[in-house]
Amino acid sequence: MKKILLNGELIFGNDTSAPMDLILAKTVKQIRSFREHDRARLLEADTLGLKQRVVDVITYEPMESVSMISLEAGAGAAQSEQLLSSGEASAALQSFKNRRPGISGKIDYNHNTNSSSPIDKLSFNGTVQETQRRSKQYSFVLDGFVSDNRTISGYEEQYSLLDRRMSSEQSNRNRARMVSASGMFGKSLSDNTSLYFDGKGFISWGNSLFNQTKNMSGSIESMSDQTTDKSNIEYSLTGRTRLKHFLSKEKTKSIELNLDGSVNHGKTAGEIADTSASATNRRWLEYSDKITSQSASLSARYYSTLIRNRLSYDVTGMVLYSRSRQYSPWNSLLDNRKLTASSIDADYDTMTERGYANLIFRNSWLHLALGADLSNYSMTINDSFHGIERNTVRFLHLSPYLKAEAHNHALSMDLSYLERVSYPEYSYLLPAVNVKSQYQYYSGSPDLKIPVSRQARLKLSYNSYSIGTVWNLSGSISHIANPIVTDIRNILTDTCLEEYGLSLPAGSQLIRYTNGSSIPNYSIEASADVDIVDVLKITPVLSWNSSGASYCIESVPYVNRDEGLKGSLAVSTIFSTKFSLLAQVSYAVNKATCTDTYLYSSSNLSSSGDIVWYLTDKLVLNTRLLWTRLTNDSELPGFNDTFFDLSMDYHLGKKNDIVLFLKGSDLLNSAASHNLEVIDQVTRLSYNTNIGRAVLIGIRFNIR
């Protein structure tokens, strides 16, 4: 559903959520649903394109305008490491009128009601938009926030190729502020020509304090406690101008020009300190990073239809130029005495010349699209700190694609092939060492090849109208040629690397970016949607997937592969207008291997249930229960997660516009969520602590 009309008028513009809040059900006489061609542009166009679904709400009485003011406040308590107060307050305005700009805005305050972490956050948003008229359209949005967020997380790791285990816990406090503004203006210059502008800008600033404690056991015993204190500021401005002209009265041919530009600036300053009780290097690095970038692009597009508007083609050419500069003065200290002072001053320019063409055919049962994308990308690096002057790398690639959609009565097919390239970042190409932490050092390579991802996908659907069932079968295969992977060198003793001029401590890693071997990924899924007498819907799903990732250790290639079989069953039912239920259960079995080495197998059983129960015309109960159990045969522990949420709304007043509400989250006080994964040669069980049990009671006013 793309648009909702009110008595045939586009009062709400492209906002599909506002009508759900503003139109009372008892005022609705009829709801019509139909498809129409996209008319979002200033001029009628794309008559060859796919139609979009539109809903028209017809009311008993004429409605030229709708508006509502919502006021809400609540207070309660939350349980974390200690008992916390919690609360929320908000004020919102929505106003829409026929042939007038729509206005909406909201101010919201949240105090420890976010289940993921303790947080204080004040946010605001305001929007003015005019999208009803054909000749002129505009919108303006202003939003921002102020927040103070505190998180705790951790992990346990088992190294598959080394006699080593590690545990870590991190705590982070982040104070952030952000303000952004965006706007759009479009105008029809004539019956065949339109001009369009849009722009966006934001500024953010704040500071954070991060502490991490690590304990390593096995062949190397060590413990570290590091604290990072930093502040940052960033701003960005982007803009676009588009001129479109139709070359014929029938609007079957058009030409389009686009000019884009952006400016970005960021600065981060801080220090990293070793805060272990036995540490002698209290502060080991002070830094101040400043990164600026500018970019501009110009593109031109020609579009035309053929063969009675059943065939279309378009050709686009684009030139993109960007320039970035990184300035990073930093000091390395020992016992508060300055040892070295260095400065990284680097800039790099990129130029992308790109051309792509599309050929599209559509009729009543077939949609076929063919295309190709030719890109020529170059990067010039200037880095005096690392002794690199005017080093240029170039990449040229042709990417084809295919998409076919066919349907005939009950049977439909969707076939696609897509190919994309991702160009290496500056740090991947830099043949020098960058210090990421006291124990991690990264080095790039100018000889990297570009990664190319290719994916083929097929989906078949069959609709059995007689029994109300839709059957789906889909499969895909993908792989990345020349993936950029890491080559890890573990430093077992204090080592001096003469080629880089660095001394690395025992227990650290030198990580070099290189190209790995191509790893294919596969997936197959079968599902069905079964409707029983429009009351009960059952959705069984069975899927299998196999994914891989490569990396190197001491230049020896390894491949991680994760294979999994998953089955799930979802049941939703509406017994009456008073009660609805959605229940789901799933079971998954996974096996992880590293080249020829077995890592672990795991099983994951999860279930969830959602109930909405209208106890009376005034009282509504919502409950949600989520339970997950993971077991595995590795040395890492399994886990159980159980979350239970409950909320109740009691409506007052003739229009039910006064609501007393009670919210309870994580009532069983699970207060943690877990994840098991393999990263390079490491099996990791990670967790994030939540606030835990929280209860909130409040009141909401809706003024119409």
Residue, then its C-alpha position, 0 to 999 in steps of 0.5 A: m500500500k503506497k497511498i491512502l486517499l480520503n474521499g478521493e483526495l490525497i490529503f495525507g500525501n505519501d504518509t500511510s501511517a497518519p490515516m490509521d491514527l486520525i480516522l475513526a472506524k465508526t466514521v468509515k462508510q466504505i474502503r476501496s482498493f485499486r491499483e494506479h500508475d505512479r504519480a508521485r512525480l510532478l509530471e505524469a510519467d512512467t505510464l509503462g511502469l508497474k502500478q501501485r496499490v492505493v486505498d481510498v477511505i470513504t466516510y459518511e460525512p464529508m471531511e475536508s480536514v483531520s487533525m489530532i493532538s496527543l499528550e502522553a506521560g508515564a512513570g515507573a521503575a526499572q531493574s538493572e544492576q540497581l533499581l532505576s527510575s523510569g518515565e516517558a513524556s511526549a507531545a505530538l501534533q498531526s494536521f492535514k487539510n485538503r489543498r493545504p500543506g500537511i503539518s506534523g511534529k513530536i517532542d519525546y522524552n525517554h528515561n530508562t524505558n528502553s529495554s536495551s540499555p539505560i538511557d536519557k533521550l530527548s528527541f524532536n521532529g517537525t514536518v511540513q509537506e505539500t504533495q497534493r498539487r501537480s504544479k508545485q510540491y515541497s517539504f521541510v523536516l527538522d529533527g534532532f535529539v540529546s541522549d545519554n546512553r550506558t551499555i554493558s556487553g561482553y563475550e567469551e572466545q575459543y580459538s580453534l587453531l591456537d591454545r587460547r581462550m579469551s573473555s572480555e567485558q565492555s562498558n560504554r557511556n555515550r553522550a550525543r547531540m544531533v540536529s538535522a534539517s532537510g527540504m525538497f522543492g519541485k515545480s513544473l516549469s511547463d507542461n513538459t518540464s519540471l525542476y526539482f531541488d532537495g538538500k539535507g544537513f546535519i551536525s552531531w557532537g558528543n563524548s564517550l567513555f569506553n572501558q574494556t577488560k580482557n582475560m586471556s588463558g592458554s598458551i599465553e596468559s595475560m590481562s588488560d584493562q583499557t579505557t578510551d576517552k574521546s570527544n567528536i564533532e561532525y557535520s555534513l551538507t548534501g544537495r541535488t538538482r534535477l531537471k526533467h524534460f519530456l520530448s513528446k506530448e505523449k511523454t514517451k521520451s524524456i531526458e533528465l539531468n542531475l547534479d549532486g554535491s556533498v561536504n563532510h567534516g569530522k573531528t575526533a580527539g581523545e586518549i587510550a590508557d591502560t588502567s590495569a592495577s599493575a600497568t606502568n603505561r598509564r597513557w599510551l596514546e593520545y590522538s586527534d583525527k580530522i577527516t574532511s571530504q567533498s564530492a560532486s557528480l553529474s549524470a544524464r539519462y535518456y528514456s524512451t518507449l517503443i512498440r506501443n509502450r510495451l518496450s522501454y529503454d534508458v541510457t545513463g552516463m555519470v561522472l563522480y569526483s570526490r576528495s578526502r583528507q585525513y589529518s591525525p596528529w598523535n602522541s605515544l606516551l609512557d609513564n606520562r612522558k612523551l616518547t614520540a609525536s607523529s602526524i598523519d597527513a594524507d589525502y586521496d582523490t577518487m574519480t568514477e566514470r559510469g555508464y549503464a543501460n536498461l532494456i525493459f519489456r512488459n505485457s500482461w503476464l511478463h516483465l523482463a529487464l536486461g541491463a549492464d553497468l560499466s564503471n571505471y574507478s580510480m583512486t590517487i593517494n598522497d600520504s607523506f607520513h607513510g612515504i606515498e606520493r601520487n600513487t594511483v590505482r584503477f579498477l574497470h568492471l562491467s556488471p550485467y543483470l537480468k530480472a524476469e517476472a512471469h505469472n499465468h493464473a495460479l502460477s508465477m515465477d521470479l528469476s534474477y541475476l545481479e552482479r555488483v562491485s565494491y571498491p576497496e577503502y583507502s585503509y585497505l590499499l595503504p601499504a603501511v601499518n595503522v594502529k587500531s589498539q595496543y594489541q592490533y595493528y593493520s596493514g593494507s596492500p595496493d595490489l588488491k583486486i576488486p571484490v565482485s559479488r554475483q547472485a542468482r535467485l529463482k522463486l516459484s509460487y502456486n496459488s491453490y484457490s480451491i483450498g486457500t493455499v499459496w505454495n512457495l519454493s525459492g533458491s539462490i546461489s551467490h559468491i564473491a570473487n576476490p573477497i578482501v580478507t584478513d591475513i593474521r599474524n599472531i605475535l607470540t613474543d615481543t617482536c621488532l618488525e624492521e619492514y614497518g619500523l615497529s615493535l609489537p608486544a607478545g599477544s598482539q596481532l598484525i592483520r594484513y588485508t589481502n584477497g581470498s578465494s571465492i566462497p559460494n553460498y547456497s540457500i533453499e526455502a519452501s513455505a506455504d500460506v494456508d487459510i482456513v475459513d478466513v479464521l485460521k492461518i498456518t505458515p510452515v517454512l523449511s529452509w537450508n542454507s550454507s554460507g562461507a567466509s575465508y581468511c588467512i593465518e600466517s599466509v595459510p588460507y582457511v575457510n569457515r563454513d556454516e550450514g543450517l537447517k531450520g523449520s518453523l511454524a506460525v499460526s495466527t487466528i482471530f476467534s472474534t473481534k475480541f481476541s487474536l493470537l499469533a504463535q510461532v515455533s522454530y527449530a534450527v540445527n547448525k554446524a560450523t567447520c574451519t577448512d577440515t576442522y570441526l568447530y561445533s554443532s548447535s541447536n536453537l529452539s525458540s517460540s513466541g506468542d502474541i495475544v491481543w484481547y479486548l476484555t471489554d469495549k474499554l479495556v485492551l490486553n496485549t501480551r508477548l512471550l519469547w523463549t529461546r534455548l541454545t545448546n552446543d558441543s563447544e567449550l562455550p556454554g549454552f543459554n536460555d533467554t525468556f522474555f515476557d512483556l505485558s501491556m494494558d490500555y483502558h479507554l475513557g471518554k465518549k470517543n475513547d480519547i483518554v487512555l490509562f496504560l500500564k506497560g511491563s517489559d521483561l517481567l521475568n528479568s532475563a536481562a540478557s540476550h546472546n549470540l553464537e558466531v564464528i569470526d575468523q579462527v574464533t568461536r564467540l558467544s557474545y551477550n548484551t545486558n538489558i535494563g531488565r524488569a521494568v514497569l510503567i504506568g501513565i496516561r494519554f490524551n488524544i484531542r481531535 
